[in-house]
């Protein structure tokens, strides 16, 4: 699955612990970034982007309404940044346009980070030690599916499943473009 197209590298830094070290938010965030960065590097360069397992695509066509619904089974994919995308349940994605014989569509799977569990946190620099703000205490890794018209030459289903088409980053979302299936028959 590794396509070898993106070999962007950077140096890693990690915490060095010692007795009495004052640990701040920055230190804990660096620790998470270090471990995630190493895992994402291995995923990206060794495994590559695309479908790892599952994510089988099927369609249901409603001829009376001329509408198509795309069904995707649960599974796992890796995006172009090496992040795992876990689709934990089967999903139905409606195509919000009339189906035509000349238009192909692309199914995009995107990773999304959702901040959850707001918790009170002291406000620094306000001068009031009793003042609090609300900060999110967790991040849930989610996903989103979208269907868009496919403007390029229509690839074969084999090319689409093989991940022959590269991914791209849009609005901080790394998308698996045409890795599941570039067009619907």
C-alpha positions in Angstrom: 0.0 0.0 0.0 2.9 2.4 0.5 3.1 4.8 -2.4 6.4 6.5 -1.4 5.2 9.8 -2.8 5.5 11.8 0.4 8.9 11.5 2.2 8.6 14.8 4.2 10.7 14.3 7.3 11.5 16.3 10.4 13.6 15.7 13.5 11.8 14.4 16.6 12.2 15.7 20.1 11.1 14.0 23.3 11.1 14.7 27.0 14.1 13.8 29.1 12.9 13.1 32.6 14.8 13.7 35.7 14.0 13.7 39.4 12.3 17.0 40.3 11.5 18.1 36.7 8.6 20.5 36.6 6.1 19.1 34.0 3.9 21.6 32.2 1.2 21.2 29.6 3.8 21.8 27.0 5.8 18.8 28.2 2.8 16.5 28.1 1.7 17.7 24.7 5.3 17.1 23.4 5.2 13.6 24.7 1.9 12.9 22.9 3.2 14.6 19.7 6.4 12.5 19.8 4.6 9.2 20.2 1.9 10.0 17.6 4.5 11.4 15.2 6.6 8.3 15.3 3.5 6.1 14.7 2.2 8.3 11.9 5.7 8.2 10.3 5.7 4.4 10.2 2.1 4.2 9.0 2.8 6.7 6.2 6.1 5.4 5.0 5.7 1.6 5.6 2.0 1.0 5.2 1.0 3.9 3.0 -2.4 5.5 2.7 -5.6 3.7 1.9 -7.9 1.0 3.2 -6.4 -1.4 5.8 -9.5 -3.5 6.3 -13.3 -3.4 5.7 -14.8 -0.2 4.2 -16.6 -2.2 1.6 -18.8 0.1 -0.6 -22.2 -0.7 -1.9 -25.0 1.4 -3.4 -28.8 1.5 -3.3 -30.5 3.3 -6.1 -34.0 4.7 -5.6 -35.3 4.9 -9.2 -38.5 6.8 -8.2 -36.5 9.7 -6.7 -33.4 9.2 -9.0 -31.3 9.2 -5.8 -28.3 7.1 -4.8 -27.3 6.1 -1.3 -23.8 4.8 -0.7 -23.3 2.3 2.1 -19.9 1.7 3.6 -19.1 -1.1 6.1 -17.0 -0.5 9.2 -13.3 -0.7 8.8 -9.9 1.1 9.1 -8.0 3.3 6.7 -4.8 5.3 6.9 -4.8 8.9 5.6 -1.9 10.6 3.9 -0.6 11.9 7.2 -0.3 8.3 8.6 -3.3 8.8 10.9 -5.6 5.8 11.5 -9.3 6.4 10.7 -11.5 3.9 12.4 -15.1 3.7 11.1 -16.7 1.8 13.9 -20.1 1.1 12.4 -21.7 0.8 9.0 -22.6 4.2 7.4 -25.1 5.3 4.8 -24.1 8.4 2.8 -26.8 9.9 0.5 -25.8 11.5 -2.8 -27.6 14.9 -2.7 -27.8 15.2 -6.5 -29.8 13.5 -9.2 -27.9 10.5 -10.7 -26.8 11.0 -14.3 -25.1 8.5 -16.6 -22.2 10.9 -17.5 -21.2 12.1 -14.0 -18.8 10.1 -11.8 -18.5 10.8 -8.0 -15.8 10.5 -5.5 -16.3 9.2 -2.0 -14.0 11.0 0.5 -13.2 9.7 4.0 -11.7 12.3 6.3 -10.3 12.2 9.8 -11.7 14.8 12.2 -10.6 15.6 15.7 -13.5 16.5 18.0 -12.9 18.3 21.3 -15.1 16.8 24.0 -15.6 16.9 27.8 -15.4 20.6 28.8 -13.9 21.2 32.2 -13.2 24.3 34.2 -9.6 25.6 34.1 -8.1 28.6 35.8 -7.5 31.7 33.7 -3.9 32.7 33.7 -2.8 36.3 33.6 -6.2 37.8 34.6 -5.1 38.8 38.1 -8.2 37.1 39.5 -7.2 33.7 41.0 -10.9 32.7 41.2 -11.6 33.3 37.5 -12.2 30.2 35.4 -12.5 29.4 31.7 -13.9 26.2 30.1 -11.4 24.0 28.3 -12.0 20.7 26.6 -10.3 17.8 28.3 -10.4 15.1 25.6 -10.1 14.7 21.9 -12.2 12.1 20.1 -10.9 10.9 16.7 -13.9 10.9 14.4 -14.4 10.7 10.6 -16.7 12.1 8.0 -17.7 10.8 4.6 -18.5 13.2 1.7 -19.4 12.6 -1.9 -18.3 15.0 -4.6 -18.4 15.1 -8.4 -15.3 13.5 -9.9 -13.7 15.9 -12.4 -10.7 13.9 -13.6 -10.6 10.8 -15.9 -12.6 8.0 -14.3 -10.2 5.4 -13.0 -11.0 1.7 -13.1 -12.3 0.1 -9.9 -9.0 -1.8 -9.5 -7.0 1.5 -9.7 -9.3 3.1 -7.1 -9.1 0.1 -4.7 -5.3 -0.1 -5.1 -5.0 3.5 -3.9 -3.4 4.6 -7.1 -4.7 8.1 -6.6 -2.9 10.3 -4.2 -4.4 12.0 -1.1 -4.5 15.7 -0.5 -4.8 17.9 2.5 -7.7 20.3 2.6 -8.6 22.6 5.5 -6.4 20.5 7.9 -8.3 17.3 7.0 -6.3 14.6 5.3 -8.5 12.8 2.9 -8.4 9.4 1.3 -9.4 10.3 -2.2 -10.6 7.5 -4.4 -9.0 4.9 -2.1 -12.4 3.3 -1.4 -13.9 3.7 -4.9 -13.7 6.5 -7.3 -17.0 5.9 -9.1 -20.1 4.0 -8.7 -21.5 1.7 -11.3 
